[in-house]
Amino acid sequence: MEQFYLVKVKVEFETDAGKMKTGTESYLVSAVSVTDAEAKINDEFSTYPHEWEVKSAASTRIIKVI
């Protein structure tokens, strides 16, 4: 059964001024396991041009997104 997982990713991005900064972004992922959620994030970020790292992945109590 699919669940929703909250995955936090630390990303490096370039500001409008051209400086590199890091930040944490949160993603709600529909997956069958934590491993599956991380794999989906890896696929999503496979072409991201800067550094990134999955910091955490946890199941949520969300039942349905409408």
N, CA, C and O atoms as CSV, one atom per row, in Angstrom:
chain,resi,resn,atom,element,x,y,z
A,1,MET,N,N,0.835,-1.173,0.000
A,1,MET,CA,C,0.000,0.000,0.000
A,1,MET,C,C,0.889,1.248,0.000
A,1,MET,O,O,1.845,1.345,0.769
A,2,GLU,N,N,0.560,2.174,-0.856
A,2,GLU,CA,C,1.350,3.407,-0.930
A,2,GLU,C,C,1.050,4.309,0.249
A,2,GLU,O,O,-0.077,4.382,0.738
A,3,GLN,N,N,2.094,4.993,0.689
A,3,GLN,CA,C,2.010,5.967,1.771
A,3,GLN,C,C,2.652,7.249,1.279
A,3,GLN,O,O,3.217,7.300,0.187
A,4,PHE,N,N,2.556,8.275,2.095
A,4,PHE,CA,C,3.238,9.522,1.798
A,4,PHE,C,C,4.413,9.673,2.758
A,4,PHE,O,O,4.295,9.433,3.960
A,5,TYR,N,N,5.541,10.075,2.199
A,5,TYR,CA,C,6.766,10.267,2.970
A,5,TYR,C,C,7.233,11.700,2.808
A,5,TYR,O,O,7.151,12.271,1.721
A,6,LEU,N,N,7.722,12.276,3.890
A,6,LEU,CA,C,8.299,13.607,3.858
A,6,LEU,C,C,9.816,13.437,3.727
A,6,LEU,O,O,10.480,12.907,4.619
A,7,VAL,N,N,10.336,13.895,2.604
A,7,VAL,CA,C,11.767,13.762,2.336
A,7,VAL,C,C,12.380,15.153,2.328
A,7,VAL,O,O,11.924,16.034,1.600
A,8,LYS,N,N,13.412,15.347,3.138
A,8,LYS,CA,C,14.116,16.628,3.205
A,8,LYS,C,C,15.447,16.497,2.462
A,8,LYS,O,O,16.224,15.568,2.679
A,9,VAL,N,N,15.672,17.466,1.580
A,9,VAL,CA,C,16.859,17.445,0.731
A,9,VAL,C,C,17.626,18.741,0.923
A,9,VAL,O,O,17.065,19.831,0.803
A,10,LYS,N,N,18.914,18.614,1.222
A,10,LYS,CA,C,19.788,19.782,1.323
A,10,LYS,C,C,20.316,20.050,-0.081
A,10,LYS,O,O,20.956,19.193,-0.691
A,11,VAL,N,N,20.036,21.264,-0.589
A,11,VAL,CA,C,20.419,21.605,-1.954
A,11,VAL,C,C,21.310,22.839,-1.975
A,11,VAL,O,O,21.231,23.708,-1.106
A,12,GLU,N,N,22.143,22.887,-2.974
A,12,GLU,CA,C,22.971,24.050,-3.227
A,12,GLU,C,C,22.363,24.748,-4.439
A,12,GLU,O,O,22.051,24.103,-5.440
A,13,PHE,N,N,22.196,26.071,-4.347
A,13,PHE,CA,C,21.605,26.802,-5.463
A,13,PHE,C,C,22.300,28.138,-5.637
A,13,PHE,O,O,22.974,28.634,-4.734
A,14,GLU,N,N,22.121,28.707,-6.813
A,14,GLU,CA,C,22.746,29.986,-7.132
A,14,GLU,C,C,21.715,31.096,-6.971
A,14,GLU,O,O,20.606,30.998,-7.497
A,15,THR,N,N,22.076,32.150,-6.246
A,15,THR,CA,C,21.189,33.292,-6.048
A,15,THR,C,C,21.189,34.162,-7.306
A,15,THR,O,O,21.982,33.955,-8.225
A,16,ASP,N,N,20.286,35.133,-7.323
A,16,ASP,CA,C,20.231,36.070,-8.452
A,16,ASP,C,C,21.522,36.865,-8.587
A,16,ASP,O,O,21.873,37.313,-9.678
A,17,ALA,N,N,22.230,37.037,-7.469
A,17,ALA,CA,C,23.500,37.770,-7.480
A,17,ALA,C,C,24.670,36.892,-7.922
A,17,ALA,O,O,25.797,37.375,-8.033
A,18,GLY,N,N,24.409,35.595,-8.176
A,18,GLY,CA,C,25.454,34.694,-8.641
A,18,GLY,C,C,26.206,33.984,-7.541
A,18,GLY,O,O,27.184,33.291,-7.822
A,19,LYS,N,N,25.781,34.132,-6.283
A,19,LYS,CA,C,26.455,33.462,-5.168
A,19,LYS,C,C,25.801,32.103,-4.915
A,19,LYS,O,O,24.605,31.921,-5.145
A,20,MET,N,N,26.602,31.162,-4.440
A,20,MET,CA,C,26.098,29.830,-4.121
A,20,MET,C,C,25.649,29.797,-2.668
A,20,MET,O,O,26.365,30.257,-1.779
A,21,LYS,N,N,24.466,29.254,-2.430
A,21,LYS,CA,C,23.919,29.105,-1.082
A,21,LYS,C,C,23.371,27.697,-0.941
A,21,LYS,O,O,23.138,27.005,-1.932
A,22,THR,N,N,23.168,27.280,0.306
A,22,THR,CA,C,22.537,25.991,0.554
A,22,THR,C,C,21.238,26.208,1.318
A,22,THR,O,O,21.086,27.185,2.051
A,23,GLY,N,N,20.324,25.295,1.136
A,23,GLY,CA,C,19.051,25.348,1.828
A,23,GLY,C,C,18.445,23.963,1.886
A,23,GLY,O,O,18.891,23.048,1.194
A,24,THR,N,N,17.428,23.815,2.710
A,24,THR,CA,C,16.749,22.533,2.835
A,24,THR,C,C,15.352,22.655,2.251
A,24,THR,O,O,14.595,23.560,2.604
A,25,GLU,N,N,15.018,21.732,1.350
A,25,GLU,CA,C,13.711,21.697,0.727
A,25,GLU,C,C,12.986,20.435,1.173
A,25,GLU,O,O,13.607,19.390,1.366
A,26,SER,N,N,11.671,20.536,1.335
A,26,SER,CA,C,10.859,19.396,1.763
A,26,SER,C,C,9.981,18.932,0.608
A,26,SER,O,O,9.390,19.744,-0.102
A,27,TYR,N,N,9.905,17.614,0.430
A,27,TYR,CA,C,9.109,17.026,-0.638
A,27,TYR,C,C,8.178,15.971,-0.052
A,27,TYR,O,O,8.583,15.171,0.791
A,28,LEU,N,N,6.935,15.980,-0.505
A,28,LEU,CA,C,5.970,14.964,-0.135
A,28,LEU,C,C,5.968,13.943,-1.254
A,28,LEU,O,O,5.637,14.266,-2.395
A,29,VAL,N,N,6.342,12.691,-0.925
A,29,VAL,CA,C,6.534,11.665,-1.936
A,29,VAL,C,C,5.581,10.504,-1.684
A,29,VAL,O,O,5.497,10.000,-0.564
A,30,SER,N,N,4.873,10.085,-2.704
A,30,SER,CA,C,4.022,8.901,-2.628
A,30,SER,C,C,4.888,7.692,-2.982
A,30,SER,O,O,5.420,7.607,-4.089
A,31,ALA,N,N,5.027,6.760,-2.039
A,31,ALA,CA,C,5.906,5.609,-2.249
A,31,ALA,C,C,5.449,4.429,-1.391
A,31,ALA,O,O,4.604,4.586,-0.510
A,32,VAL,N,N,6.010,3.256,-1.652
A,32,VAL,CA,C,5.654,2.066,-0.878
A,32,VAL,C,C,6.577,1.852,0.312
A,32,VAL,O,O,6.257,1.076,1.213
A,33,SER,N,N,7.738,2.542,0.325
A,33,SER,CA,C,8.679,2.406,1.442
A,33,SER,C,C,9.593,3.631,1.461
A,33,SER,O,O,9.608,4.428,0.523
A,34,VAL,N,N,10.346,3.763,2.536
A,34,VAL,CA,C,11.313,4.855,2.639
A,34,VAL,C,C,12.346,4.732,1.524
A,34,VAL,O,O,12.731,5.731,0.918
A,35,THR,N,N,12.789,3.524,1.258
A,35,THR,CA,C,13.773,3.296,0.206
A,35,THR,C,C,13.225,3.727,-1.149
A,35,THR,O,O,13.939,4.334,-1.948
A,36,ASP,N,N,11.966,3.415,-1.405
A,36,ASP,CA,C,11.321,3.816,-2.654
A,36,ASP,C,C,11.216,5.339,-2.739
A,36,ASP,O,O,11.431,5.912,-3.807
A,37,ALA,N,N,10.890,5.995,-1.632
A,37,ALA,CA,C,10.796,7.458,-1.610
A,37,ALA,C,C,12.158,8.084,-1.922
A,37,ALA,O,O,12.238,9.041,-2.692
A,38,GLU,N,N,13.212,7.554,-1.335
A,38,GLU,CA,C,14.557,8.064,-1.607
A,38,GLU,C,C,14.938,7.828,-3.064
A,38,GLU,O,O,15.564,8.686,-3.687
A,39,ALA,N,N,14.567,6.678,-3.609
A,39,ALA,CA,C,14.868,6.379,-5.012
A,39,ALA,C,C,14.152,7.361,-5.938
A,39,ALA,O,O,14.722,7.792,-6.941
A,40,LYS,N,N,12.908,7.716,-5.612
A,40,LYS,CA,C,12.171,8.674,-6.426
A,40,LYS,C,C,12.822,10.055,-6.376
A,40,LYS,O,O,12.878,10.756,-7.386
A,41,ILE,N,N,13.315,10.444,-5.195
A,41,ILE,CA,C,14.027,11.723,-5.071
A,41,ILE,C,C,15.325,11.675,-5.877
A,41,ILE,O,O,15.665,12.641,-6.561
A,42,ASN,N,N,16.043,10.567,-5.801
A,42,ASN,CA,C,17.279,10.423,-6.581
A,42,ASN,C,C,17.000,10.572,-8.070
A,42,ASN,O,O,17.764,11.222,-8.783
A,43,ASP,N,N,15.907,9.972,-8.544
A,43,ASP,CA,C,15.531,10.121,-9.958
A,43,ASP,C,C,15.200,11.569,-10.283
A,43,ASP,O,O,15.605,12.082,-11.326
A,44,GLU,N,N,14.467,12.228,-9.397
A,44,GLU,CA,C,14.055,13.615,-9.612
A,44,GLU,C,C,15.269,14.549,-9.688
A,44,GLU,O,O,15.287,15.481,-10.493
A,45,PHE,N,N,16.270,14.301,-8.858
A,45,PHE,CA,C,17.438,15.184,-8.788
A,45,PHE,C,C,18.600,14.715,-9.665
A,45,PHE,O,O,19.675,15.313,-9.616
A,46,SER,N,N,18.418,13.685,-10.448
A,46,SER,CA,C,19.526,13.128,-11.233
A,46,SER,C,C,20.132,14.137,-12.205
A,46,SER,O,O,21.310,14.032,-12.546
A,47,THR,N,N,19.349,15.103,-12.650
A,47,THR,CA,C,19.870,16.107,-13.581
A,47,THR,C,C,20.086,17.467,-12.923
A,47,THR,O,O,20.377,18.446,-13.611
A,48,TYR,N,N,19.946,17.537,-11.598
A,48,TYR,CA,C,20.143,18.804,-10.891
A,48,TYR,C,C,21.604,19.219,-11.030
A,48,TYR,O,O,22.495,18.415,-10.759
A,49,PRO,N,N,21.871,20.465,-11.449
A,49,PRO,CA,C,23.246,20.862,-11.782
A,49,PRO,C,C,24.168,21.127,-10.587
A,49,PRO,O,O,25.377,21.262,-10.772
A,50,HIS,N,N,23.624,21.203,-9.363
A,50,HIS,CA,C,24.449,21.529,-8.201
A,50,HIS,C,C,24.418,20.375,-7.196
A,50,HIS,O,O,23.732,19.373,-7.399
A,51,GLU,N,N,25.172,20.538,-6.115
A,51,GLU,CA,C,25.234,19.518,-5.070
A,51,GLU,C,C,23.888,19.397,-4.355
A,51,GLU,O,O,23.181,20.388,-4.174
A,52,TRP,N,N,23.544,18.179,-3.952
A,52,TRP,CA,C,22.340,17.935,-3.169
A,52,TRP,C,C,22.535,16.654,-2.360
A,52,TRP,O,O,23.361,15.809,-2.706
A,53,GLU,N,N,21.770,16.521,-1.286
A,53,GLU,CA,C,21.892,15.350,-0.415
A,53,GLU,C,C,20.563,15.132,0.310
A,53,GLU,O,O,19.970,16.070,0.844
A,54,VAL,N,N,20.107,13.880,0.318
A,54,VAL,CA,C,18.906,13.545,1.080
A,54,VAL,C,C,19.293,13.553,2.557
A,54,VAL,O,O,20.172,12.803,2.981
A,55,LYS,N,N,18.631,14.406,3.335
A,55,LYS,CA,C,18.950,14.520,4.763
A,55,LYS,C,C,18.072,13.616,5.619
A,55,LYS,O,O,18.538,13.070,6.620
A,56,SER,N,N,16.794,13.449,5.234
A,56,SER,CA,C,15.914,12.573,6.009
A,56,SER,C,C,14.729,12.160,5.159
A,56,SER,O,O,14.371,12.822,4.186
A,57,ALA,N,N,14.132,11.047,5.553
A,57,ALA,CA,C,12.909,10.554,4.922
A,57,ALA,C,C,12.099,9.891,6.025
A,57,ALA,O,O,12.595,9.001,6.715
A,58,ALA,N,N,10.860,10.319,6.191
A,58,ALA,CA,C,10.025,9.790,7.260
A,58,ALA,C,C,8.587,9.634,6.767
A,58,ALA,O,O,8.106,10.421,5.951
A,59,SER,N,N,7.914,8.611,7.275
A,59,SER,CA,C,6.511,8.416,6.901
A,59,SER,C,C,5.669,9.501,7.545
A,59,SER,O,O,6.041,10.061,8.577
A,60,THR,N,N,4.533,9.794,6.930
A,60,THR,CA,C,3.635,10.811,7.450
A,60,THR,C,C,2.302,10.157,7.783
A,60,THR,O,O,2.073,8.987,7.475
A,61,ARG,N,N,1.434,10.925,8.411
A,61,ARG,CA,C,0.085,10.448,8.719
A,61,ARG,C,C,-0.919,10.899,7.660
A,61,ARG,O,O,-2.128,10.740,7.829
A,62,ILE,N,N,-0.413,11.452,6.590
A,62,ILE,CA,C,-1.284,11.916,5.499
A,62,ILE,C,C,-1.878,10.694,4.803
A,62,ILE,O,O,-1.163,9.767,4.424
A,63,ILE,N,N,-3.188,10.713,4.643
A,63,ILE,CA,C,-3.892,9.586,4.036
A,63,ILE,C,C,-4.107,9.803,2.552
A,63,ILE,O,O,-3.955,8.880,1.751
A,64,LYS,N,N,-4.469,11.051,2.178
A,64,LYS,CA,C,-4.818,11.313,0.803
A,64,LYS,C,C,-4.575,12.782,0.483
A,64,LYS,O,O,-4.819,13.653,1.317
A,65,VAL,N,N,-4.097,13.051,-0.718
A,65,VAL,CA,C,-3.941,14.417,-1.200
A,65,VAL,C,C,-5.062,14.652,-2.196
A,65,VAL,O,O,-5.219,13.907,-3.163
A,66,ILE,N,N,-5.836,15.695,-1.948
A,66,ILE,CA,C,-6.997,15.964,-2.817
A,66,ILE,C,C,-6.731,17.187,-3.657
A,66,ILE,O,O,-7.581,17.584,-4.455
